Amino acid sequence: MSAVTESDLHAYADGQLGDAVRVRVEAHLAHDAEAAERVRVWREQNEALRALYNPVLNEPVPQRLLGARAPRARWPQFALAAGALGLSFGLGWIARAYQPDRAMEMAALPRSAAIAYAVYAPEVRHPVEVAADQQDHLVKWLSKRLGRDLKVPVLTQQGFELVGGRLLPGGKGPVAQFMYQDSKGQRITLYVSRRDEPRDTAFRFSQEDKIAVFYWIDGTLGYALSAEMDRARLLTVATAVYRQLNP
């Protein structure tokens, strides 16, 4: 039997395999519990993404976009300018043009946090990788993976107890997610990502479908608190989190 690759597993989770390869992958998953669990998580992530963004497909295209026209490229003038200024300047200009926009980077933080919330908050058996009874180990492990000293806010006064946490993949390396729950089963997640350049921002709010997110950047860490609750209540919790992380 040919070896099953990681690409095969991803294609299987996405429903993109032919019958012959699919049967081979299913036989492999029947004897590899770890691979089967990864595939299960990937499928849950796919479902969460569809639930979060499929409604956008039915939205009408804004009139301002329908009426937009792309400007005609002036290739002859551009070629002459590039020749006059030199190839090195041209390459530098292109590199600078493709640097990530900070506004887009900031927008990605609440969106990623909301997706992570949508995937793991509904989990009954596996909401976290490391439970709250191993909090010291959890903090040391995630701090080591992110290369930053992390703190876990205490939200008892706000009615929430720590459930635990997990490690997630992010656009710029590992991401930490801490999960809390109140007596009614309402869950909140704190998403912590690493930033390349130190900077600070004030609280910002984002509504990602049904998920409310308060997010901010403090130095080299980005934080996003997500929950399916009203903005005012989440702001109260977010303020408590911020004050504990920035005494």
N, C-alpha and C positions, 0 to 999 in steps of 0.2 A: 504494500500500500504506500502510495506517495505521501511524503510528509505534508501535513497541513500547516500552512504559513499564517502569519498574523494578518496578511492581506486577505487570505481566504476567510478568516474569522470575521473581519470587518465586512466583507462582501456578503457573507451569510447573514450577519445582523441587519444589513441593509436590504436583504432580499434580492440580491443581484447575481446569484449563482445559478448555473444550469443544473439540470437534474442529476447528472453524473457526479459533479463535484459536490453538490449539496448533500447527497447520500454519503459521500466519503467524509465530509465535515461532520455530519450528524453522528456517524459511527465514532469519530474521534471524540466528540463532545460527550458521548455516552460513557467514555472511560477517562475523561479528564475534567474533574469537577471544577478546577480553577479556571480553565478555559470556558467552561459552560457558564460560570458566574460572570466572567468578563463580558461574554456575549449578552447575557441577561441585562447587565447594567447598560451596555451600549444601546440595546433596544429601548430601555426605559428612557434614556437620554433622547433618542429619536422621537419617542412619543411626546416627551415634554416639549421638545422644540416645535413639533407640529401643533400641539395645543396652544403654545405661546404665540406662534407667528402665522399659522394658517389663516386666521381671520383677516390678515392684511391682504391676502390674495384676492379677497372679495371686495376690497375697497376700491372705489373709482379712482382713476388717475387724476390728480389735480389738474385743473384747467391751465394753470401757469406752466406746468410741465408739458402739456400737450401743445401749447403754443410756442414752446422754446425752440430755438434753432441754433445749432452748433455753428460757431464762427468759422468762416472759410480759412483753412490753413494757408499761410503764406510761405510755402516751402522754398521758393527761390531766394527770398530775402533772408530767410533763416540760414540757408546754406552759405550765402555770401558772408553773413555775420559770423558764422562759425569758422569759416576759413580765415577771416580777418583777425579774429581774436585768438585763434589757435585751438587745437584739439583738446589740450589739457583743460582750458577754461570751459569748453563745451561739455566735457565729461563731468567736471565739477558742478556745472549748472544742472545737469540731468540728475546727478546724485542728490543735490539739494532739493530738487523738485519732488523727489520721491521720499523724502523724510516724512515719517508719520505725523499727521496733524494732531496737536495736543487736544483739540476739542473732540476729535474722533476717539482719541485714546481715553479721554474722560468718559465719553458716552459708552464705551465698551465696558467700563467697570460695573455700573448697575445692571447692564444687560446680562453680563456673565454671571453676576451674583444671583439675578432672578432665575436664570436657567438652572443654576446649581440648586437653588431653593426648590424649584419645581420638580427636579429629579429626586431629591433626597428627603424633603420634608414629608411626603406622603408615605415613606417607607415604614413598615411595621416591624419587620424582623431585623433589617440592616440599615437603620437610619444613620449610623456612625461606624467608623472603623475601630475607634478606641473609646470606651465608655468613660463616664465621669468618675467612676471609682478608681480609674488609673490616670487621674488628671496630671500628676507630675510627669509621668511618662509621656502623656499626650503632648504637653507643652514643650518638653525637651526635644521630642521627636520632630514636631512641626517647626520649632525654632531652628533646629539643625538643618532641616531640608530647605527652609526659606533663607537661611543665613542671617536671620534677625532674631533678636530676643522678643518673643511674643508674650503677651499678657492675656489672661482670660478674665473678662469683667464678671463681677458678681451681680446678678440681677434679681436676687431674692426679694428685695423691697418692691420691685416692679412686678412680682408674682411669677417669675420664671426661674427654673432650675436648670443647670447644665445637664444636657443629655450625653455629650461627648463631642468628638470631632473627627475629621478625616482630611486626608491629603487629596488635592485635586490638581489636574493639569491646567496651566494657564498659558496665556499668550507669551509671557516672558519668564516662564519657569513655574515651579511649584506654587500652589495656592493652598491656604489653610481655610477650612470651614468649621466653625464651632456652632453647635446646635443647642437651643434652649427650648423648654416646654413648660407651659403653665398647668394648673390643676385640671383645666378643661381640655387639654390636649392641643391647644394652640401652640404652634412652633414658630420660632424666630431663628434665623441663621446669621452669623457674623462671618462675612467673607473677607479674607485678608490676603492681599496680593503684594508682591514686591515691585518697587519702582526703580528704574535706572538712575533717574536724576532727582535729587532731593527737592521737594517743593511742598507748599501748604495750600490748602483750599478750605473755604468755609463749607458748612453743610449744604448739600444740594439734594433735591428730591426728584425721583423718577417713578413713573407709574408704568410698569411693564405688564400689560394685560391686567390680571387681578392682583398682581404682586406689587406692593408698595416698597420702595427702596430709598433709604437715606444713605448718602455716601459722601466721603471726603478723603483727602490725602493729607497725611501727616508725615513729613520728611520723606523717607524712602518706603513707606507702606501706604497702601490704599485700603480703605475700609468701606464695606457696604453692608448695611443691616437690612434684611429682607423679611417680609411677612405678608400674609393676606389679612390685613387689618386696616383700619382707617388711618389717615395721615396723622391726625393729632395724637393718637395713642402711640403710634410708632415713633413719633418725634420725642415723646417723653422717654421712651426706652433708649433711643439713639443718643439723647442728651446725657443720660446716665452712663452709657458706654463711653462717650467722648470724655466725660469728666474723669472717669477712672483711668483711661488710657493717657490722659493729659492732666495729671493732678496739679 
